[in-house]
Amino acid sequence: MQARRRCVASINSRRSTWIGPHLAPKPTSVNSEARRLESIGSLSPPLNFEPALRTKILWDFDYSDNQHLSTPDLERDEPQVRLPPTTSPPSQDYIFERLRAPRSLRLHSRRFPDRPTNKPHSAMSSKKPSGKTQRSAIADVVAREYTIHMHKRLHGVTFKKRAPRAIKEIKSFATKAMGTSDVRIDPQLNKKVWEHGVKGVDYRLRIRISRRRNDEEGAKEKLYSYVQAVNVKDAKGLPTVLVEE
């Protein structure tokens, strides 16, 4: 009998050396055992859905209305250990009700009430705000100086169409900058574009765009943009500047 006990002890010692100290089973403490027993008793019967979703529902559950429960003492032979007061988990009816709710409502965590709740589209009001939110452009009579990079706008354009295409690009730039569809080109700017021929448009042009009121009778547009050329030695690196006329 003693020989058999020695054999079993030697086998256990070898097994512990094979497994390694980091993989050997660690003795469970009293607190961890009590928590394990409490979790097993509180979550029975098991819930039939994904554990990750169950964990999130348990995390979002509001425990404010539930009464605190105290864990029973362990065996009398061992030292009495009292865990901090815990709360009862949600019932299955509550969990299934949360699962049937829309996703937009499930995403909101009741653990953080200061965060805004994601409302579904049906709950959002379809009323448009009354009154004008955008500022009227009628009173905006302004003039600015810009630098246009013509080289990137004319890349790949046929040589015989570069100067006419440059005029179109200047008009489209003025339309976007000033927000007016009526754009007028100064004759001096036209000469500046055609200065080096049909295919020799400068890489950069310095222009001044003025937004003015249209005082003509029967005009479709209340404002128009007037584009002029600015003579500079080198237009590269010059910023946009507000000009007073």
PyRosetta script that sets phi, psi and omega in degrees:
from pyrosetta import init, pose_from_sequence

init()
pose = pose_from_sequence("MQARRRCVASINSRRSTWIGPHLAPKPTSVNSEARRLESIGSLSPPLNFEPALRTKILWDFDYSDNQHLSTPDLERDEPQVRLPPTTSPPSQDYIFERLRAPRSLRLHSRRFPDRPTNKPHSAMSSKKPSGKTQRSAIADVVAREYTIHMHKRLHGVTFKKRAPRAIKEIKSFATKAMGTSDVRIDPQLNKKVWEHGVKGVDYRLRIRISRRRNDEEGAKEKLYSYVQAVNVKDAKGLPTVLVEE")
pose.set_psi(1, -42.6)
pose.set_omega(1, 178.9)
pose.set_phi(2, -66.0)
pose.set_psi(2, -36.4)
pose.set_omega(2, 178.3)
pose.set_phi(3, -64.4)
pose.set_psi(3, -38.3)
pose.set_omega(3, 178.9)
pose.set_phi(4, -64.9)
pose.set_psi(4, -41.4)
pose.set_omega(4, 178.1)
pose.set_phi(5, -62.7)
pose.set_psi(5, -40.8)
pose.set_omega(5, 178.1)
pose.set_phi(6, -62.6)
pose.set_psi(6, -39.8)
pose.set_omega(6, 179.4)
pose.set_phi(7, -63.7)
pose.set_psi(7, -44.9)
pose.set_omega(7, 179.6)
pose.set_phi(8, -64.1)
pose.set_psi(8, -40.1)
pose.set_omega(8, 178.9)
pose.set_phi(9, -64.4)
pose.set_psi(9, -39.8)
pose.set_omega(9, 178.3)
pose.set_phi(10, -66.4)
pose.set_psi(10, -38.7)
pose.set_omega(10, 178.7)
pose.set_phi(11, -63.9)
pose.set_psi(11, -42.6)
pose.set_omega(11, 179.3)
pose.set_phi(12, -64.6)
pose.set_psi(12, -39.8)
pose.set_omega(12, 178.3)
pose.set_phi(13, -65.2)
pose.set_psi(13, -40.7)
pose.set_omega(13, 177.4)
pose.set_phi(14, -64.3)
pose.set_psi(14, -40.9)
pose.set_omega(14, -179.6)
pose.set_phi(15, -62.3)
pose.set_psi(15, -39.8)
pose.set_omega(15, 178.3)
pose.set_phi(16, -66.1)
pose.set_psi(16, -35.4)
pose.set_omega(16, 177.2)
pose.set_phi(17, -70.9)
pose.set_psi(17, -35.3)
pose.set_omega(17, 177.6)
pose.set_phi(18, -67.0)
pose.set_psi(18, -45.0)
pose.set_omega(18, -177.0)
pose.set_phi(19, -67.2)
pose.set_psi(19, -39.1)
pose.set_omega(19, -178.4)
pose.set_phi(20, 99.8)
pose.set_psi(20, 152.2)
pose.set_omega(20, -177.3)
pose.set_phi(21, -67.9)
pose.set_psi(21, -28.7)
pose.set_omega(21, -177.7)
pose.set_phi(22, -77.9)
pose.set_psi(22, -18.9)
pose.set_omega(22, 179.7)
pose.set_phi(23, -103.6)
pose.set_psi(23, -4.7)
pose.set_omega(23, -179.7)
pose.set_phi(24, -67.9)
pose.set_psi(24, 144.5)
pose.set_omega(24, -179.6)
pose.set_phi(25, -64.7)
pose.set_psi(25, 132.7)
pose.set_omega(25, -179.1)
pose.set_phi(26, -91.6)
pose.set_psi(26, 143.6)
pose.set_omega(26, 178.2)
pose.set_phi(27, -66.9)
pose.set_psi(27, 134.9)
pose.set_omega(27, -179.3)
pose.set_phi(28, -81.5)
pose.set_psi(28, 138.8)
pose.set_omega(28, 178.7)
pose.set_phi(29, -82.1)
pose.set_psi(29, 171.3)
pose.set_omega(29, -178.9)
pose.set_phi(30, -68.7)
pose.set_psi(30, -40.2)
pose.set_omega(30, -178.3)
pose.set_phi(31, -66.1)
pose.set_psi(31, -44.1)
pose.set_omega(31, -179.8)
pose.set_phi(32, -65.5)
pose.set_psi(32, -37.8)
pose.set_omega(32, 178.5)
pose.set_phi(33, -65.9)
pose.set_psi(33, -38.4)
pose.set_omega(33, 179.0)
pose.set_phi(34, -66.4)
pose.set_psi(34, -40.9)
pose.set_omega(34, 178.1)
pose.set_phi(35, -65.0)
pose.set_psi(35, -38.1)
pose.set_omega(35, -179.8)
pose.set_phi(36, -65.9)
pose.set_psi(36, -44.2)
pose.set_omega(36, 178.8)
pose.set_phi(37, -63.9)
pose.set_psi(37, -38.4)
pose.set_omega(37, 179.7)
pose.set_phi(38, -66.4)
pose.set_psi(38, -42.2)
pose.set_omega(38, 179.7)
pose.set_phi(39, -66.4)
pose.set_psi(39, -37.2)
pose.set_omega(39, 179.0)
pose.set_phi(40, -66.5)
pose.set_psi(40, -41.5)
pose.set_omega(40, -179.0)
pose.set_phi(41, -72.0)
pose.set_psi(41, -28.5)
pose.set_omega(41, -176.2)
pose.set_phi(42, -82.6)
pose.set_psi(42, -27.0)
pose.set_omega(42, -176.0)
pose.set_phi(43, -102.1)
pose.set_psi(43, 17.0)
pose.set_omega(43, 176.6)
pose.set_phi(44, -96.3)
pose.set_psi(44, 139.4)
pose.set_omega(44, -3.0)
pose.set_phi(45, -72.8)
pose.set_psi(45, 159.1)
pose.set_omega(45, -176.5)
pose.set_phi(46, -65.2)
pose.set_psi(46, 150.5)
pose.set_omega(46, 179.5)
pose.set_phi(47, -90.4)
pose.set_psi(47, 138.8)
pose.set_omega(47, -173.1)
pose.set_phi(48, -96.7)
pose.set_psi(48, 63.9)
pose.set_omega(48, 169.7)
pose.set_phi(49, -157.0)
pose.set_psi(49, -178.9)
pose.set_omega(49, -170.4)
pose.set_phi(50, -61.0)
pose.set_psi(50, 140.4)
pose.set_omega(50, 179.7)
pose.set_phi(51, -64.2)
pose.set_psi(51, -35.5)
pose.set_omega(51, -179.1)
pose.set_phi(52, -64.8)
pose.set_psi(52, -41.3)
pose.set_omega(52, 178.9)
pose.set_phi(53, -67.7)
pose.set_psi(53, -38.2)
pose.set_omega(53, 177.3)
pose.set_phi(54, -63.1)
pose.set_psi(54, -40.0)
pose.set_omega(54, 178.8)
pose.set_phi(55, -63.0)
pose.set_psi(55, -41.5)
pose.set_omega(55, -179.6)
pose.set_phi(56, -66.4)
pose.set_psi(56, -38.1)
pose.set_omega(56, 179.3)
pose.set_phi(57, -66.7)
pose.set_psi(57, -41.2)
pose.set_omega(57, 176.8)
pose.set_phi(58, -64.4)
pose.set_psi(58, -33.6)
pose.set_omega(58, 179.0)
pose.set_phi(59, -68.7)
pose.set_psi(59, -40.3)
pose.set_omega(59, -177.2)
pose.set_phi(60, -80.8)
pose.set_psi(60, -7.5)
pose.set_omega(60, -175.2)
pose.set_phi(61, -67.0)
pose.set_psi(61, 140.8)
pose.set_omega(61, -179.4)
pose.set_phi(62, -92.5)
pose.set_psi(62, 112.8)
pose.set_omega(62, -177.6)
pose.set_phi(63, -95.1)
pose.set_psi(63, 10.7)
pose.set_omega(63, -172.8)
pose.set_phi(64, -68.2)
pose.set_psi(64, -32.1)
pose.set_omega(64, -175.8)
pose.set_phi(65, -88.8)
pose.set_psi(65, -8.8)
pose.set_omega(65, -175.9)
pose.set_phi(66, -89.0)
pose.set_psi(66, 152.4)
pose.set_omega(66, 179.3)
pose.set_phi(67, -84.5)
pose.set_psi(67, 147.9)
pose.set_omega(67, 179.4)
pose.set_phi(68, -75.5)
pose.set_psi(68, 138.9)
pose.set_omega(68, 178.4)
pose.set_phi(69, -111.9)
pose.set_psi(69, 142.0)
pose.set_omega(69, 178.0)
pose.set_phi(70, -104.1)
pose.set_psi(70, 139.0)
pose.set_omega(70, -178.6)
pose.set_phi(71, -75.8)
pose.set_psi(71, 144.3)
pose.set_omega(71, 179.4)
pose.set_phi(72, -70.3)
pose.set_psi(72, 156.4)
pose.set_omega(72, 177.5)
pose.set_phi(73, -69.6)
pose.set_psi(73, 156.0)
pose.set_omega(73, 178.0)
pose.set_phi(74, -84.2)
pose.set_psi(74, -164.8)
pose.set_omega(74, -177.8)
pose.set_phi(75, -60.8)
pose.set_psi(75, 150.9)
pose.set_omega(75, -175.2)
pose.set_phi(76, -71.3)
pose.set_psi(76, -27.4)
pose.set_omega(76, -178.6)
pose.set_phi(77, -65.6)
pose.set_psi(77, -33.9)
pose.set_omega(77, -178.9)
pose.set_phi(78, -86.7)
pose.set_psi(78, 159.2)
pose.set_omega(78, 177.9)
pose.set_phi(79, -63.4)
pose.set_psi(79, 139.1)
pose.set_omega(79, -178.4)
pose.set_phi(80, -69.4)
pose.set_psi(80, 129.5)
pose.set_omega(80, -179.2)
pose.set_phi(81, -124.8)
pose.set_psi(81, 123.8)
pose.set_omega(81, 178.1)
pose.set_phi(82, -110.1)
pose.set_psi(82, 121.1)
pose.set_omega(82, 177.8)
pose.set_phi(83, -80.8)
pose.set_psi(83, 159.2)
pose.set_omega(83, 175.8)
pose.set_phi(84, -63.1)
pose.set_psi(84, 152.0)
pose.set_omega(84, -177.1)
pose.set_phi(85, -60.8)
pose.set_psi(85, 132.3)
pose.set_omega(85, 178.7)
pose.set_phi(86, -110.7)
pose.set_psi(86, 178.2)
pose.set_omega(86, -178.1)
pose.set_phi(87, -123.7)
pose.set_psi(87, 157.9)
pose.set_omega(87, -178.1)
pose.set_phi(88, -76.0)
pose.set_psi(88, 142.2)
pose.set_omega(88, -180.0)
pose.set_phi(89, -74.1)
pose.set_psi(89, 165.1)
pose.set_omega(89, 178.9)
pose.set_phi(90, -70.2)
pose.set_psi(90, 155.7)
pose.set_omega(90, 179.0)
pose.set_phi(91, -79.6)
pose.set_psi(91, 167.7)
pose.set_omega(91, 179.6)
pose.set_phi(92, -66.5)
pose.set_psi(92, -34.2)
pose.set_omega(92, 178.6)
pose.set_phi(93, -62.2)
pose.set_psi(93, -40.9)
pose.set_omega(93, 178.7)
pose.set_phi(94, -65.3)
pose.set_psi(94, -41.5)
pose.set_omega(94, -178.4)
pose.set_phi(95, -65.1)
pose.set_psi(95, -45.1)
pose.set_omega(95, 179.6)
pose.set_phi(96, -66.7)
pose.set_psi(96, -31.7)
pose.set_omega(96, 175.5)
pose.set_phi(97, -65.3)
pose.set_psi(97, -40.4)
pose.set_omega(97, 176.4)
pose.set_phi(98, -65.0)
pose.set_psi(98, -35.3)
pose.set_omega(98, 179.5)
pose.set_phi(99, -68.9)
pose.set_psi(99, -34.1)
pose.set_omega(99, 179.4)
pose.set_phi(100, -77.8)
pose.set_psi(100, -13.2)
pose.set_omega(100, -179.9)
pose.set_phi(101, -70.5)
pose.set_psi(101, 157.4)
pose.set_omega(101, 177.3)
pose.set_phi(102, -60.7)
pose.set_psi(102, 154.8)
pose.set_omega(102, -177.7)
pose.set_phi(103, -63.6)
pose.set_psi(103, -35.7)
pose.set_omega(103, -178.5)
pose.set_phi(104, -63.8)
pose.set_psi(104, -29.3)
pose.set_omega(104, 178.4)
pose.set_phi(105, -84.6)
pose.set_psi(105, -28.6)
pose.set_omega(105, 179.3)
pose.set_phi(106, -73.7)
pose.set_psi(106, -25.4)
pose.set_omega(106, -177.7)
pose.set_phi(107, -69.6)
pose.set_psi(107, -26.0)
pose.set_omega(107, -177.4)
pose.set_phi(108, -76.4)
pose.set_psi(108, 126.8)
pose.set_omega(108, -179.2)
pose.set_phi(109, -89.3)
pose.set_psi(109, 124.7)
pose.set_omega(109, 177.1)
pose.set_phi(110, -75.3)
pose.set_psi(110, -7.6)
pose.set_omega(110, 177.8)
pose.set_phi(111, -71.6)
pose.set_psi(111, -24.6)
pose.set_omega(111, -178.8)
pose.set_phi(112, -123.2)
pose.set_psi(112, 85.6)
pose.set_omega(112, -175.4)
pose.set_phi(113, -70.1)
pose.set_psi(113, -15.1)
pose.set_omega(113, -178.2)
pose.set_phi(114, -77.7)
pose.set_psi(114, -12.2)
pose.set_omega(114, 179.1)
pose.set_phi(115, -79.7)
pose.set_psi(115, 145.1)
pose.set_omega(115, -179.8)
pose.set_phi(116, -71.4)
pose.set_psi(116, 144.4)
pose.set_omega(116, 179.3)
pose.set_phi(117, -83.8)
pose.set_psi(117, 137.0)
pose.set_omega(117, 177.2)
pose.set_phi(118, -79.3)
pose.set_psi(118, 109.7)
pose.set_omega(118, -178.6)
pose.set_phi(119, -87.3)
pose.set_psi(119, 143.4)
pose.set_omega(119, 175.6)
pose.set_phi(120, -69.6)
pose.set_psi(120, 167.8)
pose.set_omega(120, -177.5)
pose.set_phi(121, -63.9)
pose.set_psi(121, -31.0)
pose.set_omega(121, -179.1)
pose.set_phi(122, -67.5)
pose.set_psi(122, -29.5)
pose.set_omega(122, -178.7)
pose.set_phi(123, -83.0)
pose.set_psi(123, -16.5)
pose.set_omega(123, -178.8)
pose.set_phi(124, -75.6)
pose.set_psi(124, 140.2)
pose.set_omega(124, -179.5)
pose.set_phi(125, -76.7)
pose.set_psi(125, 138.2)
pose.set_omega(125, -179.6)
pose.set_phi(126, -96.1)
pose.set_psi(126, 12.1)
pose.set_omega(126, -179.3)
pose.set_phi(127, -77.6)
pose.set_psi(127, 137.7)
pose.set_omega(127, 178.0)
pose.set_phi(128, -87.7)
pose.set_psi(128, 144.7)
pose.set_omega(128, 179.7)
pose.set_phi(129, -64.6)
pose.set_psi(129, 135.5)
pose.set_omega(129, -178.8)
pose.set_phi(130, -81.6)
pose.set_psi(130, 148.8)
pose.set_omega(130, 179.2)
pose.set_phi(131, 90.5)
pose.set_psi(131, 166.2)
pose.set_omega(131, -179.5)
pose.set_phi(132, -85.1)
pose.set_psi(132, 129.9)
pose.set_omega(132, 176.0)
pose.set_phi(133, -98.5)
pose.set_psi(133, -25.6)
pose.set_omega(133, 179.5)
pose.set_phi(134, -91.6)
pose.set_psi(134, 146.1)
pose.set_omega(134, -179.7)
pose.set_phi(135, -80.4)
pose.set_psi(135, 139.3)
pose.set_omega(135, -179.5)
pose.set_phi(136, -70.0)
pose.set_psi(136, 141.7)
pose.set_omega(136, -178.2)
pose.set_phi(137, -92.4)
pose.set_psi(137, 3.7)
pose.set_omega(137, -177.9)
pose.set_phi(138, -68.2)
pose.set_psi(138, -38.1)
pose.set_omega(138, -178.0)
pose.set_phi(139, -83.4)
pose.set_psi(139, -3.5)
pose.set_omega(139, -178.0)
pose.set_phi(140, -88.4)
pose.set_psi(140, 86.1)
pose.set_omega(140, 172.9)
pose.set_phi(141, -104.0)
pose.set_psi(141, 107.2)
pose.set_omega(141, -170.0)
pose.set_phi(142, -144.5)
pose.set_psi(142, 159.5)
pose.set_omega(142, 177.6)
pose.set_phi(143, -136.1)
pose.set_psi(143, 133.9)
pose.set_omega(143, 178.9)
pose.set_phi(144, -135.4)
pose.set_psi(144, 155.1)
pose.set_omega(144, 175.6)
pose.set_phi(145, -108.7)
pose.set_psi(145, 130.2)
pose.set_omega(145, -178.1)
pose.set_phi(146, -123.6)
pose.set_psi(146, 159.5)
pose.set_omega(146, 170.4)
pose.set_phi(147, -114.6)
pose.set_psi(147, 120.0)
pose.set_omega(147, -179.6)
pose.set_phi(148, -101.5)
pose.set_psi(148, 128.5)
pose.set_omega(148, 175.7)
pose.set_phi(149, -87.1)
pose.set_psi(149, 94.3)
pose.set_omega(149, -175.8)
pose.set_phi(150, -75.3)
pose.set_psi(150, -25.8)
pose.set_omega(150, -175.0)
pose.set_phi(151, -63.5)
pose.set_psi(151, -41.0)
pose.set_omega(151, 179.8)
pose.set_phi(152, -75.2)
pose.set_psi(152, -25.1)
pose.set_omega(152, 178.9)
pose.set_phi(153, -80.6)
pose.set_psi(153, -21.7)
pose.set_omega(153, -179.9)
pose.set_phi(154, -105.7)
pose.set_psi(154, 9.6)
pose.set_omega(154, -179.1)
pose.set_phi(155, -67.7)
pose.set_psi(155, 126.4)
pose.set_omega(155, 179.6)
pose.set_phi(156, 85.7)
pose.set_psi(156, 2.7)
pose.set_omega(156, 179.8)
pose.set_phi(157, -85.5)
pose.set_psi(157, 143.7)
pose.set_omega(157, 178.6)
pose.set_phi(158, -58.5)
pose.set_psi(158, 144.1)
pose.set_omega(158, -176.2)
pose.set_phi(159, -57.3)
pose.set_psi(159, -41.0)
pose.set_omega(159, -175.9)
pose.set_phi(160, -76.1)
pose.set_psi(160, -1.6)
pose.set_omega(160, -178.9)
pose.set_phi(161, -122.3)
pose.set_psi(161, 10.6)
pose.set_omega(161, -174.1)
pose.set_phi(162, -72.6)
pose.set_psi(162, -46.1)
pose.set_omega(162, -179.4)
pose.set_phi(163, -65.2)
pose.set_psi(163, -46.5)
pose.set_omega(163, 175.7)
pose.set_phi(164, -61.6)
pose.set_psi(164, -36.1)
pose.set_omega(164, 178.7)
pose.set_phi(165, -68.3)
pose.set_psi(165, -32.3)
pose.set_omega(165, 177.8)
pose.set_phi(166, -63.6)
pose.set_psi(166, -38.9)
pose.set_omega(166, 177.4)
pose.set_phi(167, -63.1)
pose.set_psi(167, -41.1)
pose.set_omega(167, 178.8)
pose.set_phi(168, -65.6)
pose.set_psi(168, -39.4)
pose.set_omega(168, 179.5)
pose.set_phi(169, -66.6)
pose.set_psi(169, -36.7)
pose.set_omega(169, 177.4)
pose.set_phi(170, -64.9)
pose.set_psi(170, -40.8)
pose.set_omega(170, 178.5)
pose.set_phi(171, -65.0)
pose.set_psi(171, -43.2)
pose.set_omega(171, 179.0)
pose.set_phi(172, -66.0)
pose.set_psi(172, -35.9)
pose.set_omega(172, 176.8)
pose.set_phi(173, -64.6)
pose.set_psi(173, -42.5)
pose.set_omega(173, 179.0)
pose.set_phi(174, -66.3)
pose.set_psi(174, -34.9)
pose.set_omega(174, 178.1)
pose.set_phi(175, -64.2)
pose.set_psi(175, -42.8)
pose.set_omega(175, 179.5)
pose.set_phi(176, -71.7)
pose.set_psi(176, -35.8)
pose.set_omega(176, -176.3)
pose.set_phi(177, -73.7)
pose.set_psi(177, -38.9)
pose.set_omega(177, -174.8)
pose.set_phi(178, -106.7)
pose.set_psi(178, -14.1)
pose.set_omega(178, 178.6)
pose.set_phi(179, 73.3)
pose.set_psi(179, 28.4)
pose.set_omega(179, 178.4)
pose.set_phi(180, -121.3)
pose.set_psi(180, 139.1)
pose.set_omega(180, 178.3)
pose.set_phi(181, -83.8)
pose.set_psi(181, -19.9)
pose.set_omega(181, 178.9)
pose.set_phi(182, -91.8)
pose.set_psi(182, 106.7)
pose.set_omega(182, -178.7)
pose.set_phi(183, -121.2)
pose.set_psi(183, 129.6)
pose.set_omega(183, -179.0)
pose.set_phi(184, -120.2)
pose.set_psi(184, 134.9)
pose.set_omega(184, -176.2)
pose.set_phi(185, -100.5)
pose.set_psi(185, 132.9)
pose.set_omega(185, 176.3)
pose.set_phi(186, -72.1)
pose.set_psi(186, 141.5)
pose.set_omega(186, 179.3)
pose.set_phi(187, -59.0)
pose.set_psi(187, -33.6)
pose.set_omega(187, 178.5)
pose.set_phi(188, -66.2)
pose.set_psi(188, -33.8)
pose.set_omega(188, 176.0)
pose.set_phi(189, -68.7)
pose.set_psi(189, -36.7)
pose.set_omega(189, 176.6)
pose.set_phi(190, -63.1)
pose.set_psi(190, -40.3)
pose.set_omega(190, 177.0)
pose.set_phi(191, -66.8)
pose.set_psi(191, -35.0)
pose.set_omega(191, 179.0)
pose.set_phi(192, -65.0)
pose.set_psi(192, -38.5)
pose.set_omega(192, 179.7)
pose.set_phi(193, -68.9)
pose.set_psi(193, -41.1)
pose.set_omega(193, -177.4)
pose.set_phi(194, -88.9)
pose.set_psi(194, 11.8)
pose.set_omega(194, -173.6)
pose.set_phi(195, -62.4)
pose.set_psi(195, -39.8)
pose.set_omega(195, -177.2)
pose.set_phi(196, -106.6)
pose.set_psi(196, 24.0)
pose.set_omega(196, 176.4)
pose.set_phi(197, 98.6)
pose.set_psi(197, -179.7)
pose.set_omega(197, -174.7)
pose.set_phi(198, -71.8)
pose.set_psi(198, -27.6)
pose.set_omega(198, -177.9)
pose.set_phi(199, -113.4)
pose.set_psi(199, 6.6)
pose.set_omega(199, -178.0)
pose.set_phi(200, -108.0)
pose.set_psi(200, 43.5)
pose.set_omega(200, 179.3)
pose.set_phi(201, -68.8)
pose.set_psi(201, 139.6)
pose.set_omega(201, 179.6)
pose.set_phi(202, -61.7)
pose.set_psi(202, 152.1)
pose.set_omega(202, 179.3)
pose.set_phi(203, -65.3)
pose.set_psi(203, -37.8)
pose.set_omega(203, 179.5)
pose.set_phi(204, -135.3)
pose.set_psi(204, 144.0)
pose.set_omega(204, 178.4)
pose.set_phi(205, -127.2)
pose.set_psi(205, 137.7)
pose.set_omega(205, 175.6)
pose.set_phi(206, -100.8)
pose.set_psi(206, 119.2)
pose.set_omega(206, -175.7)
pose.set_phi(207, -127.9)
pose.set_psi(207, 160.0)
pose.set_omega(207, 175.1)
pose.set_phi(208, -120.2)
pose.set_psi(208, 123.1)
pose.set_omega(208, -179.3)
pose.set_phi(209, -110.2)
pose.set_psi(209, 122.6)
pose.set_omega(209, -179.6)
pose.set_phi(210, -114.2)
pose.set_psi(210, 127.1)
pose.set_omega(210, 175.1)
pose.set_phi(211, -96.6)
pose.set_psi(211, 121.8)
pose.set_omega(211, -173.5)
pose.set_phi(212, -128.1)
pose.set_psi(212, 161.7)
pose.set_omega(212, 176.4)
pose.set_phi(213, -79.7)
pose.set_psi(213, 144.1)
pose.set_omega(213, 178.7)
pose.set_phi(214, -97.3)
pose.set_psi(214, 104.9)
pose.set_omega(214, -176.8)
pose.set_phi(215, -93.5)
pose.set_psi(215, 6.4)
pose.set_omega(215, -180.0)
pose.set_phi(216, -70.7)
pose.set_psi(216, 149.1)
pose.set_omega(216, 179.9)
pose.set_phi(217, -76.9)
pose.set_psi(217, 135.8)
pose.set_omega(217, 179.2)
pose.set_phi(218, 71.4)
pose.set_psi(218, 23.9)
pose.set_omega(218, -179.8)
pose.set_phi(219, -75.8)
pose.set_psi(219, 138.5)
pose.set_omega(219, 179.6)
pose.set_phi(220, -75.4)
pose.set_psi(220, -35.3)
pose.set_omega(220, -178.7)
pose.set_phi(221, -106.6)
pose.set_psi(221, 138.3)
pose.set_omega(221, 179.1)
pose.set_phi(222, -80.6)
pose.set_psi(222, -20.7)
pose.set_omega(222, 179.7)
pose.set_phi(223, -130.5)
pose.set_psi(223, 153.4)
pose.set_omega(223, 173.6)
pose.set_phi(224, -142.6)
pose.set_psi(224, 160.1)
pose.set_omega(224, -179.3)
pose.set_phi(225, -111.2)
pose.set_psi(225, 134.6)
pose.set_omega(225, 179.4)
pose.set_phi(226, -116.4)
pose.set_psi(226, 122.6)
pose.set_omega(226, -174.2)
pose.set_phi(227, -107.4)
pose.set_psi(227, 127.7)
pose.set_omega(227, 179.2)
pose.set_phi(228, -125.6)
pose.set_psi(228, 159.1)
pose.set_omega(228, 177.7)
pose.set_phi(229, -90.3)
pose.set_psi(229, 144.2)
pose.set_omega(229, 177.4)
pose.set_phi(230, -117.0)
pose.set_psi(230, 125.1)
pose.set_omega(230, -178.8)
pose.set_phi(231, -82.7)
pose.set_psi(231, 112.9)
pose.set_omega(231, 175.9)
pose.set_phi(232, -132.7)
pose.set_psi(232, 157.1)
pose.set_omega(232, -179.3)
pose.set_phi(233, -71.7)
pose.set_psi(233, -45.8)
pose.set_omega(233, 178.6)
pose.set_phi(234, -142.8)
pose.set_psi(234, 120.9)
pose.set_omega(234, -176.7)
pose.set_phi(235, -84.9)
pose.set_psi(235, -6.2)
pose.set_omega(235, -176.3)
pose.set_phi(236, -71.7)
pose.set_psi(236, 130.8)
pose.set_omega(236, 176.0)
pose.set_phi(237, 85.0)
pose.set_psi(237, -0.2)
pose.set_omega(237, 180.0)
pose.set_phi(238, -80.5)
pose.set_psi(238, 132.1)
pose.set_omega(238, -178.3)
pose.set_phi(239, -83.2)
pose.set_psi(239, 172.5)
pose.set_omega(239, 174.4)
pose.set_phi(240, -74.7)
pose.set_psi(240, 131.7)
pose.set_omega(240, -173.7)
pose.set_phi(241, -127.7)
pose.set_psi(241, 138.4)
pose.set_omega(241, 174.4)
pose.set_phi(242, -84.0)
pose.set_psi(242, 129.8)
pose.set_omega(242, -175.1)
pose.set_phi(243, -117.4)
pose.set_psi(243, 139.1)
pose.set_omega(243, 175.3)
pose.set_phi(244, -100.4)
pose.set_psi(244, 124.3)
pose.set_omega(244, -179.8)
pose.set_phi(245, -97.1)
pose.dump_pdb("model.pdb")
